[in-house]
Amino acid sequence: MNRVRNKQMIIRMTDTEVSEFDRKMRQAQFTSRADFINALLRDVRIVVPDGIKEIAVELKREGNNLNQALRLWNKTQTPAPPIGVTIAYEKLSKLYSQISGMLEGVKNADFQSSGE
């Protein structure tokens, strides 16, 4: 969906209010004030589970490791994958399980808070 944003809104805030806004924006892992405001306007529930940042860093690291191992495997044309592929795959599987558990926790919290 391509939108043209041709309207501008100017608001005035104290230094404290700006600091609080920016803190909440960073906590929700947004880098753009406009994106954060638009998410709030669309009633998007913003949830950042504890520990997700650390898992994201580890996920990127292991993804790079897997990529390097797969490049080596492709270059050497060996029938069996190098041990690095297996290790990276196992670590990525564990990380995906952790993320899945975090998302399930968020989903369960939503279910309980809705009173159902």
VORO-679139 format. One line per 3 residues: their letters; for each residue x negated, y negated, z negated of C-alpha. Coordinates in Angstrom, 1 decimal, decimal comma. Each point is the difference from the previous one (the first is absolute). Layout:
% residues N
A> X/Y/Z | ...
END
This chain:
% residues 116
MNR> 0,0/0,0/0,0 | -1,6/-3,2/1,1 | 1,2/-3,0/-2,0
VRN> -0,6/-3,7/0,7 | -0,6/-1,8/-3,3 | 0,8/-3,6/0,9
KQM> 1,2/-1,2/-3,4 | -2,3/-1,2/-2,8 | 0,8/-0,2/-3,7
IIR> -2,0/-2,0/-2,4 | 0,2/0,6/-3,7 | -1,7/-1,6/-2,9
MTD> -1,5/2,0/-2,9 | -2,2/-0,7/-3,0 | -3,5/1,5/-0,1
TEV> 1,2/2,6/-2,4 | 2,9/1,0/2,3 | -2,3/0,3/2,9
SEF> -2,4/2,1/-2,0 | 2,9/2,3/-1,2 | 1,3/0,3/3,6
DRK> -3,4/0,9/1,3 | -0,6/2,5/-2,8 | 3,3/1,8/0,7
MRQ> -0,8/-0,1/3,8 | -3,4/1,6/-0,6 | 1,5/2,5/-2,4
AQF> 2,4/1,0/2,7 | -3,0/0,3/2,3 | 1,1/-2,7/2,5
TSR> -2,6/-2,3/1,5 | 2,4/-2,4/1,6 | 2,4/-2,2/-1,9
ADF> 2,4/0,0/3,0 | 0,1/3,8/0,1 | 0,6/0,2/-3,8
INA> 2,8/-2,5/0,2 | 1,6/1,8/3,0 | -0,2/3,3/-1,9
LLR> 1,7/-1,6/-3,0 | 2,7/-1,5/2,3 | 0,8/3,4/1,5
DVR> 0,4/1,5/-3,5 | -3,0/2,3/0,6 | -0,8/1,7/-3,2
IVV> -3,7/-0,5/-0,5 | -1,7/2,8/-2,0 | -3,7/0,4/-0,5
PDG> -0,6/3,2/-2,0 | -2,9/-0,1/-2,5 | -3,1/1,4/1,4
IKE> 1,0/-0,4/3,7 | -2,8/-2,3/0,8 | -2,7/2,4/-1,2
IAV> 1,7/2,8/2,0 | 0,1/-2,1/3,1 | -3,7/-0,7/-0,3
ELK> -0,7/3,8/-0,4 | 2,4/0,8/2,8 | -1,9/-2,3/2,4
REG> -3,4/1,4/-1,1 | 1,1/3,6/0,5 | 1,6/-0,9/3,4
NNL> -3,3/-1,3/1,1 | -1,7/3,1/-1,2 | 2,4/2,2/1,9
NQA> -0,5/-2,1/3,1 | -3,8/0,3/-0,2 | 0,3/3,8/-0,5
LRL> 2,3/0,4/2,9 | -2,3/-2,1/2,3 | -2,9/2,3/-1,0
WNK> 2,2/3,1/0,7 | 0,9/-1,4/3,4 | -3,6/-0,9/0,8
TQT> -1,4/3,5/-1,0 | 2,9/2,0/1,6 | -0,3/2,7/-2,7
PAP> 2,9/2,4/-0,3 | 0,5/-0,5/-3,7 | 0,5/-3,4/-1,6
PIG> -2,9/-1,4/-2,1 | 0,4/0,2/-3,7 | 0,5/-3,8/-0,1
VTI> 3,3/0,4/1,9 | 1,3/2,5/-2,6 | -1,1/-2,1/-3,0
AYE> 1,4/-3,2/1,4 | 3,3/1,8/0,9 | 0,3/1,4/-3,6
KLS> -0,7/-3,4/-1,6 | 2,5/-1,7/2,4 | 2,6/2,6/-0,9
KLY> -0,4/-0,7/-3,7 | 0,3/-3,8/0,6 | 3,1/0,5/2,0
SQI> 1,5/2,1/-2,8 | -0,8/-2,8/-2,5 | 1,7/-2,6/2,2
SGM> 3,0/2,3/0,5 | 0,2/0,3/-3,8 | -0,1/-3,8/-0,4
LEG> 2,7/-0,5/2,5 | 2,1/2,7/-1,6 | -0,4/-1,8/-3,3
VKN> 1,2/-3,2/1,6 | 2,9/1,8/1,6 | 1,0/1,6/-3,4
ADF> -0,3/-3,4/-1,8 | 2,4/-1,5/2,6 | 2,4/2,9/-0,4
QSS> 0,0/-0,4/-3,8 | 0,3/-3,8/0,1 | 3,0/0,2/2,3
GE> 1,9/1,9/-2,7 | 0,8/3,1/2,1
END
